[in-house]
């Protein structure tokens, strides 16, 4: 059984990512939270902790092997625990895990069914079932750190700078160029998503607005800058 995979991220789709490992390309199902962290890492090497299962049809005569990936082992363990709740299967669990492990664990610990019912695909009845099933098992996950996949440093092109002699002015090619505005980190993307949720957007609306901003190529360094782009001329026309 495969438990971990490191490969080059080539595509990020709605509910899965594609990794190339040697000559092979693998489809790996991911949660919404993991998808957000990986959105801007296309072309980079990433490592996912895996769990495998067989997906079958209603007649039960055909089974398809599936891989599910998580940024950390803690997320994988939480997913497996979440799936022990009655009527929560693999796909429903992945859809529901749109927030960080600690946030969901905290809500279960304080028995906040109203908050839990804001998770995609989770209604009031299911939220109560989640609390009943997991409230005594969730303790270790309330201390979970938010997942932040390691991002390799951006290598900037080296520009040779020649010291001017006398009154000679440096040419444009010799003048150091300003560093490009770096891509937003996975944690910043997560913070923007949470901010959109806090002002009343549904998970689907928050995801759509965030995706539109990221696809526009606009750069931002803070949540405030991101919201200004989303609601201003850059992101909400």
C-alpha positions in Angstrom: 0.0 0.0 0.0 1.3 3.4 -0.9 1.5 5.8 2.1 3.4 8.8 0.8 4.1 10.3 -2.7 6.5 13.0 -3.8 6.1 14.2 -7.3 5.8 17.3 -9.6 2.4 19.0 -9.3 1.1 19.4 -12.9 -2.6 20.2 -12.4 -5.0 21.3 -9.7 -8.6 20.5 -10.5 -11.8 20.9 -8.4 -11.4 17.9 -6.2 -8.1 16.3 -7.2 -4.6 17.1 -8.2 -2.3 15.4 -10.7 1.3 14.5 -9.8 4.0 13.1 -12.1 6.4 10.6 -10.6 8.9 9.5 -13.1 7.1 8.4 -16.3 3.7 8.1 -14.5 1.0 10.6 -13.7 -1.2 10.0 -10.7 -4.6 11.4 -9.9 -4.9 12.1 -6.1 -8.2 13.3 -4.5 -7.8 16.1 -2.0 -9.9 18.1 0.4 -10.8 21.7 -0.4 -8.3 23.0 2.3 -5.5 21.0 0.7 -6.5 22.2 -2.8 -6.2 25.8 -1.7 -2.7 25.2 -0.3 -1.6 23.6 -3.6 -3.2 26.0 -6.0 -0.1 28.1 -6.8 2.4 25.3 -6.7 2.0 23.9 -10.2 5.4 22.8 -11.5 6.9 22.3 -8.0 7.6 19.1 -6.2 5.1 18.4 -3.4 4.8 15.5 -0.9 1.4 14.1 0.0 0.5 11.6 2.7 -1.8 9.0 1.2 -4.6 6.7 2.0 -6.1 4.3 -0.7 -9.6 2.9 -1.1 -11.7 1.2 -3.7 -14.7 3.1 -5.1 -17.5 0.8 -6.3 -20.8 1.3 -8.1 -24.2 0.5 -6.8 -24.2 -3.0 -8.2 -20.9 -3.7 -6.6 -19.4 -5.5 -9.6 -16.8 -2.9 -10.5 -14.2 -1.2 -8.2 -11.8 1.6 -9.0 -8.7 2.2 -6.9 -8.5 5.8 -5.6 -5.8 7.7 -3.8 -6.5 10.5 -1.3 -3.7 12.9 -0.4 -3.0 15.2 2.6 -0.3 17.7 3.4 0.3 16.2 6.8 -0.2 12.9 8.6 -2.4 14.8 11.2 -4.9 15.7 8.4 -4.9 12.2 7.2 -5.6 10.9 10.7 -8.4 13.4 11.2 -10.0 12.5 7.8 -10.1 8.8 8.8 -11.7 9.7 12.2 -14.2 12.0 10.4 -15.2 9.2 8.2 -16.3 7.1 11.2 -19.4 9.3 11.6 -22.5 7.6 10.3 -23.5 8.5 6.7 -20.2 10.4 6.1 -18.3 8.7 3.3 -15.1 9.6 1.6 -16.4 12.1 -0.9 -18.6 13.9 1.7 -15.7 14.1 4.1 -13.4 15.6 1.6 -16.0 18.2 0.6 -16.7 19.0 4.2 -13.0 19.5 5.2 -12.8 23.0 3.8 -11.4 24.5 7.0 -8.3 23.6 9.0 -8.2 20.5 11.2 -7.8 22.6 14.4 -10.8 24.8 13.5 -13.1 21.9 12.9 -11.8 20.0 16.0 -12.4 23.1 18.2 -16.0 23.4 16.9 -16.6 19.7 17.7 -15.0 20.1 21.2 -17.3 23.1 22.1 -20.2 21.2 20.5 -20.9 24.1 18.1 -23.3 22.4 15.7 -24.2 25.8 14.1 -20.6 26.4 13.0 -20.3 22.8 11.8 -23.4 23.1 9.7 -21.6 25.8 7.6 -19.2 23.2 6.3 -20.1 22.2 2.7 -22.5 19.3 2.6 -23.1 19.3 6.4 -26.6 20.0 7.6 -27.9 20.4 11.1 -28.7 16.7 11.7 -25.2 15.6 10.4 -23.5 18.3 12.5 -25.2 16.9 15.7 -24.1 13.4 14.7 -20.5 14.6 14.2 -20.5 16.0 17.7 -22.1 12.9 19.3 -19.6 10.6 17.6 -16.4 12.6 17.9 -16.6 14.9 20.9 -14.7 12.4 23.1 -12.1 11.5 20.5 -11.2 14.9 19.1 -8.8 16.1 21.9 -5.4 15.6 20.2 -6.6 17.5 17.0 -7.5 20.7 18.9 -3.7 21.3 19.1 -3.0 20.6 15.4 -1.0 23.3 13.7 -2.3 24.6 10.4 -0.8 22.8 7.4 1.6 24.9 5.4 3.4 22.9 2.7 7.0 23.8 2.4 7.6 26.2 -0.5 11.1 26.2 -2.0 12.8 29.6 -2.1 12.3 31.5 -5.3 15.6 31.7 -7.2 16.1 35.1 -8.7 18.2 35.6 -11.9 21.7 36.7 -11.0 22.5 40.1 -12.5 26.2 41.1 -12.8 26.7 44.5 -11.3 29.9 46.3 -12.4 31.2 49.1 -10.2 31.3 52.3 -12.2 34.7 54.0 -12.5 35.1 57.7 -12.7 31.9 59.4 -13.9 30.7 56.5 -15.9 27.0 55.7 -15.1 25.9 52.1 -14.9 24.0 50.9 -17.9 20.4 49.6 -17.4 21.7 46.0 -17.6 24.2 46.7 -14.8 21.6 48.3 -12.5 20.2 45.8 -9.9 16.6 45.0 -10.7 13.9 45.1 -8.0 12.8 41.7 -6.6 9.5 40.5 -8.1 6.5 40.5 -5.8 6.4 36.9 -4.4 3.5 34.5 -4.8 1.1 34.5 -1.8 1.8 31.7 0.6 -0.6 28.9 1.3 -1.3 30.3 4.8 -2.2 33.7 3.3 -4.6 32.1 0.8 -6.2 30.3 3.7 -6.5 33.5 5.7 -8.2 35.2 2.7 -10.6 32.3 2.4 -11.5 32.5 6.1 -11.9 36.3 5.8 -14.4 35.8 3.0 -16.3 33.3 5.1 -16.4 35.7 8.1 -18.1 38.4 6.1 -21.0 36.1 5.1 -20.0 34.3 2.0 -20.8 30.6 1.7 -17.9 28.2 1.2 -18.7 27.9 -2.5 -18.9 31.7 -2.9 -15.6 32.2 -1.0 -13.9 29.6 -3.2 -15.2 31.1 -6.4 -14.0 34.6 -5.5 -10.6 33.4 -4.3 -10.1 31.3 -7.4 -11.0 34.3 -9.6 -8.4 36.4 -7.8 -5.7 33.8 -8.0 -6.4 33.2 -11.7 -6.1 36.9 -12.5 -2.5 36.8 -11.6 -2.8 39.8 -9.2 -0.3 39.8 -6.4 -1.1 40.6 -2.8 0.9 40.5 0.5 -1.9 40.9 3.1 -5.5 39.9 3.5 -6.5 43.5 3.2 -4.9 43.8 -0.2 -6.6 40.6 -1.4 -10.0 41.8 -0.2 -9.4 45.2 -1.9 -8.7 43.4 -5.2 -11.7 41.1 -4.8 -14.2 43.8 -4.0 -12.5 46.6 -6.1 -11.7 46.9 -9.8 -9.3 43.9 -9.7 -11.5 41.1 -8.5 -15.3 41.6 -8.5 -16.6 43.0 -11.7 
